[in-house]
Amino acid sequence: MLTDEGYRQYQSQCTEEQAANIDAIRNLIMQVCPDVVEVVDEGKWFGGLLTYTMPGGMFMFALGPRSGGFTTFHMMAFYGSAKLRERNEAPLKKFLTGKSCIKFKNYADLPEASIHDIIDASPEFVRIATEMRANRKKKSRNGSAAE
């Protein structure tokens, strides 16, 4: 997690509304996933965004300001779970900009139940994905399906 000073410095590049948007989603992530690792990404895809990975290194979220006063939120669990997409794609439709990304100007405009649902499901998503990876590794070592 960023230090308080690091987070304040990050927020200084945001508009007031973007800072409030980021605070709202960041607080939800931290409540549900207190062990998440938060960094400012310096890579090609999420450069300048806060990224959140679970212990073990699985990427879960990217969050941050975008031009035009927008805020972006990338949600790996939404992308990777048909059930989450089925439940939340319609309410998020007008905000979706890709398979796992929403763009918005004001957090209050978002369907809050959908945001909560996706963030709340993240630890379970990580557990399932980790088990699937482990089973794939067993299969590739044994040359057959894991039992």
C-alpha positions in Angstrom: 0.0 0.0 0.0 1.2 3.5 -0.7 2.3 5.6 2.2 -0.1 8.4 3.2 2.4 10.8 1.7 2.7 8.8 -1.5 -1.1 8.7 -1.8 -1.4 12.4 -1.2 1.2 13.0 -3.9 -0.7 10.8 -6.3 -4.0 12.6 -5.5 -2.3 16.0 -6.3 -2.5 15.2 -10.0 -6.2 14.6 -9.9 -9.2 16.9 -10.0 -11.3 17.1 -6.8 -13.9 14.9 -8.3 -11.3 12.3 -9.5 -9.7 12.3 -6.1 -13.1 11.6 -4.5 -13.9 8.8 -7.0 -10.5 7.2 -6.4 -11.0 7.5 -2.6 -14.4 5.8 -2.8 -13.2 2.8 -4.8 -9.8 2.5 -3.1 -11.6 2.4 0.3 -13.9 -0.5 -0.9 -10.9 -2.4 -2.2 -9.0 -2.0 1.0 -12.0 -3.1 3.1 -12.5 -6.3 1.1 -8.9 -7.1 0.3 -6.8 -5.7 3.2 -3.7 -7.6 2.0 -3.7 -6.2 -1.5 -0.5 -4.6 -2.8 -1.0 -1.1 -4.2 1.5 0.6 -6.4 1.6 3.3 -9.0 2.1 1.4 -12.3 4.8 2.5 -14.6 4.1 0.0 -17.4 2.7 0.3 -20.8 -1.0 -0.7 -20.1 -1.7 0.9 -16.8 1.0 3.5 -16.6 0.1 6.2 -14.1 -2.8 4.2 -12.5 -2.9 2.7 -9.1 -2.7 -1.1 -9.5 -3.8 -3.7 -7.0 -2.4 -7.2 -6.9 -3.3 -9.9 -4.4 -0.7 -11.7 -2.4 0.9 -14.1 -4.8 1.0 -11.5 -7.6 -2.4 -11.9 -9.2 -3.5 -8.5 -10.8 -7.0 -7.5 -9.7 -7.6 -3.8 -10.3 -6.3 -0.6 -11.9 -7.7 2.8 -10.9 -6.9 6.4 -11.6 -7.5 9.6 -13.4 -7.9 10.0 -17.2 -8.1 13.1 -19.4 -11.3 15.1 -19.6 -12.0 14.7 -15.8 -12.7 11.0 -16.1 -11.7 8.2 -13.7 -11.0 4.7 -15.0 -11.5 1.4 -13.1 -10.3 -1.9 -14.5 -11.7 -5.0 -12.8 -10.1 -8.4 -13.5 -12.8 -10.4 -11.6 -15.5 -8.9 -13.8 -13.5 -9.8 -16.9 -12.7 -13.3 -15.7 -16.1 -14.3 -14.3 -19.2 -15.0 -16.5 -21.4 -14.8 -13.4 -20.2 -11.4 -12.5 -20.6 -10.2 -16.1 -24.1 -11.7 -16.2 -25.1 -9.9 -13.0 -23.4 -6.6 -13.7 -22.9 -5.9 -17.4 -26.3 -4.3 -17.9 -26.1 -1.9 -15.0 -22.5 -1.0 -16.0 -23.2 -0.8 -19.8 -23.1 3.0 -20.2 -19.7 3.1 -18.4 -18.0 0.1 -20.0 -15.1 1.0 -22.3 -13.6 -2.5 -22.7 -14.0 -6.0 -21.4 -13.0 -5.1 -17.8 -12.9 -1.3 -17.7 -15.3 1.5 -16.8 -14.9 5.2 -17.3 -16.9 7.7 -15.3 -16.9 11.3 -14.0 -18.7 10.8 -10.7 -18.7 7.8 -8.4 -22.3 8.6 -7.4 -23.4 7.9 -11.0 -22.2 4.3 -10.9 -24.4 1.4 -9.9 -22.9 1.0 -6.5 -24.3 -2.5 -6.0 -22.4 -3.7 -9.1 -19.1 -2.1 -7.9 -19.6 -3.7 -4.5 -20.5 -7.1 -6.1 -17.4 -7.1 -8.2 -15.0 -6.0 -5.5 -16.6 -8.4 -2.9 -16.2 -11.3 -5.3 -12.5 -10.7 -5.9 -11.0 -12.8 -3.1 -13.2 -15.8 -4.3 -12.1 -15.1 -7.8 -8.5 -15.3 -6.8 -9.0 -18.5 -4.9 -10.7 -20.2 -7.9 -8.1 -18.9 -10.4 -5.2 -20.0 -8.1 -6.7 -23.5 -7.9 -7.1 -23.6 -11.7 -3.5 -22.6 -12.2 -2.3 -25.3 -9.7 -4.4 -27.9 -11.5 -3.0 -26.9 -14.9 0.5 -27.2 -13.5 -0.3 -30.7 -12.1 -1.7 -31.7 -15.5 1.3 -30.5 -17.4 3.7 -32.3 -15.1 1.7 -35.5 -15.2 0.6 -35.4 -18.7 -3.0 -36.0 -17.6 -5.8 -34.3 -15.8 -5.4 -33.8 -12.1 -7.7 -35.8 -10.0 
